[in-house]
Amino acid sequence: MTDITHHYAEIGEVMLHYAMAGSGPPVVLIHGWPQTWYEWRHTIAALAPHYTVIAPDMRGLGDSSRPLAGYDKRTIGNDIWRLVSETLGHREFLLVGHDWGGPTAYAIAAAHPEAVRKLAVVDVVIPGDGGDFSQGGRRWHHNFHITPDLPEALTQGRERLYLQWFYQTFAYRPGAITEADLDEYARTYSQPGAMRAGFSLYRAMGEDAKANAAQLATGFRLQMPVLAIGGGSSYPHARGRGTEPEQSLRRVAVNVRGAVIPECGHFVPEEQPEALNRLLLDFFAD
């Protein structure tokens, strides 16, 4: 049983909750939507014997505080950068992001390339890379979440039902996220402001894409080693992105390797933790 400790740090306007375990070189794990630090529980257990694992809740989500603004990925990334560099004192670290944690991790790596030794991005593409972030509308919830006010009104009091639909439909194996796991996610997402904060991640998509595209237009590319991982099962049975993450990261970085995990949808850390953990351990050790 991995000994996970929980902490809080004041980072400007936000109070960040973060989980920690292990010892050794630091690895930072950034969750996505609709999840929290908790999505990394299996990965923390695998990495902690070798690394100091830091898994924050991004602003607005989990047990972090819920500011009204600042949900563009550069701002969220700066929260996490300050936590890792200023509060915890790490000058270099390994970095992993899943779902919205991927563009957030990219923002950190782009702003502080000297500090990010290696970057892994799991089942997500980078907004503004020249590709199609929403798969031509197949990811219908992107436009729904961007709509002002309506998602909050329709999901209030139904948070568990709404989130459960994603856990079941976007996964290859619907039971990968159990009732007990759903209880933990519903505990935080049903708190006042949490669904609004989650929708705000999507409402900042345009700003994210514009900022990234402007930087890439200067010829900027990430130089550190990058691992891009996709879930191998997509429509109609799941929502894994397959080779899309690798294609995306090749547009924004120069040293990229790709991997696709079979029998896996979008929720890679919970659907196929052993396969993911092997990929990460090999990538970090190489």
N, C-alpha and C positions, 0 to 999 in steps of 0.2 A: 504494500500500500504506500503510494507516494505521499509524502508529507507536504501538502499545499498550504501555504499561509496567505492571508488576505490583508491588504494594506490600502491606505488612502493617501493621496498627495494633493495639495492645493497647487494647481497650475493656472495662474491667472484667474480667469473668470470661472473655471471649472474645477470641481473636485473629482479626481479620477480614482476609481477603484481598480486595483490590479491584484492578480494572483501571482505567487512566486513559488518555485520549487527548485531543488537541485543545487549543484555547484559546478563551477567551471566557466568557460567562455559564455557570454550572454547570448541568448536567443530570444527574440521578441516575436510573439505570436499575436496577430491582429485579426479579430473575428469579423464576421459579416452580419447581414440581416437575413432572417429574423433571429439572430442568435446573440450570444454574449461570450465572455471569456470561456464559459462552460463548454463550448463546442470543442475546445482543445483538450479536454480531460484525458483522452486516450493518448494524445501526442505528448502531453506533459509527462505522463508516466513513462513513456519511452525515451524522452530526451533528458529527463532529470538526472539519471545516473552519470551523464556525460557533460551536461551544460547547466548553467543558471537560466532557468526558463522564466520569462516575464510575460504575462498574458493580461493586458489591460482591457477594461471595458471602455470602448470609445465614448466620447462625450454624448450625453443624452440617453445612453443605453445601459443595460445591466444595473449595477449599483453605483454608477457614476452619476453626477448631477446633470441637470437637463436645461442648459441655457437655451434661450429662444433662437439664437443665431449661431453661425460658425460651423455649418455642416458641409461646407466645401472640404474636399479631401486634403488640401494644403493646410487648412486650419486644424482639422482633426489630427493630421500627421504631425503638426507642430506641437500639439498637446503631448503626443506620445514621445516625440523627440525630446521635449523638455523633461518629461518623466524619466526617460532612460539616461539622458546625458547629464542633466542638472541634478535631479533628485537622487538618482542611483549612481551617478558618476561613471558611466561607461563611455569610453571614447570610441570604441568600435563594437559592433555587434552583428550577429546574423539576424535576418529578418524574413518573416513569413506572413503572408496575408491571404485570406480566403474571402470570396465574394467582395463586398465593399472594402474589406480589409486589404485586398489586392491593390486597388487604386490608391488607397491610403499609404500602403507600404511603398508603392511607386513614388508617391509625392515625397516621402521621407528620403528615399534613395536619390531622387533627383535634386533635392535641396541639400543633402549632406552625403555626397558620394564617397567622401573620404572616410566616413564612419561606417558605412554598410559594407561589410566584407562580402556577403553573398545574399542574394534575394531570391525567395521562392514565392511564386504567385499561383494560387489554387483556384481553378474553375471560374475565372473571370477574365475579362479583357480590359484594356486601358482606354478610358474615354479620351477622344481627341486624337487617337492613333491613326486615323484614316479608315478604320473599319466600322462595322455596324454594331454598336453596343447592344441594341435591343432586338437584334435578329429580325429586322424587318417587321417588327410588331409582334412577333411570336411571344416575346416576354411582355405580355399584355399589362402586367402589373406595373411596369415602368410608367406608362402614361396615366394609369389610375392613381398611383402614388403621387405623381406630380400635380394632380388636380387639387386646387386649394380647398381645404375644409371638408370636402365630401368624404375622403377615406376615414378621417377621424370620426365623423358623425356615424358612418355605417359600421365601424368596427367597435365603437364604444360599448363595453359590456359583452362583446363577442370576440375579444382578443384571442382567447384560446382556440375557438373554432376557426378563426381566420388563419392563425399561424399553423394550426394542425394541417390545414389543406396544403400548405406549402411543403411541410415536412413529409407528407405522404406522396404528393404528386411530383415533387422535384427529385425524389429519391428513387433509386432502382429497387431498393428493398424497403418497403413502407415502414417496417418495424424497427428500422435502424435507430430512430429516435423514439424511445419508449414513453410510456405514460409518465413515469417518474421524471424523465428528461423534460417532457412537455410541461409538467408541473413547475419545474425550475424556470423554464423560459416564460411561461405564463405569469409566474410570480413577478418578474421584472417588467414585462411588456404591458401588464395590466395596471401598472402604477401611473398616476397622472403625468402626462407629458411624454411618456415613453413611445407611444405609437406616433405621436407628432414628430418626435425626434427621428424615429426611423424613416418616416415619410420624407423628412427634410434631407436625408441622404440622397434621395432621388431628385428632390427639387433643386438640388445643387448640381445635377448632372451637366447642365449646359455650361455653367461656370467652370466645372472641372474640365470639360472637353476643350473649352476656349483657352484656358490657361495652359493645358498640356500641348495643344496644337501650336500655340504661339512659341512655346519653348522649343518644340521639335523643329519648327520652321527655321530656327537659327542653326540647325545642324546638330543640336544636342542629342546625345545618346548615352544611355547608361553603359559604363565600362566594366562594372563588376560582374562576376559570373551570375547568371540568372537561370533558375529552373522553373519551367512553366508546366503545370500539371492540369489535366482535364479529366473529368468523369467521362467514361467511354459510352455510356448509354444515354441516348437522347430521345426525342419524340418518336412514338407516342408514349413510351414507357417511363421516361424520366426526363431530367432537364440538364444532363451533363453537357459541357461545351466541347468535349472531344479535343481536337487539335486547335481550336480557336485561340486558347491562351498562348500556345506557342507561336502561332501566326502573329498575334498581337504583339507579343514581347519582342519578336524579331524586328518589328517596325520601330521599337523604342530603345533597343539595347543591342550591343554588338557581340556578346558572348552568351548565347542562349542554348540550352538543351531542353527538349520537350519530353513529356511522358503522358500517356493516356492509361488510366486505370480501368480495366474491364469490369463489367457488372457493377457499375457505380454511376450514380446520378450527380446531382449538384453538391450534396452535403458530404463531400469526400472525407473530412476528418472523423465523421461518425459512421459513414457507410463502409468505408474500407480503411480503417485506421492502421492496420498492420502494413498494408501496401504503401500507404502514405508515409508512415514512419520509416520504413526501409529506404524509400526514396530520399527523405530528408537526411537521415543519418549518413547515407552514402554520399550525398551531395556536400554536406558539411565537412565530412572527413576527407574528401577527395582533394 
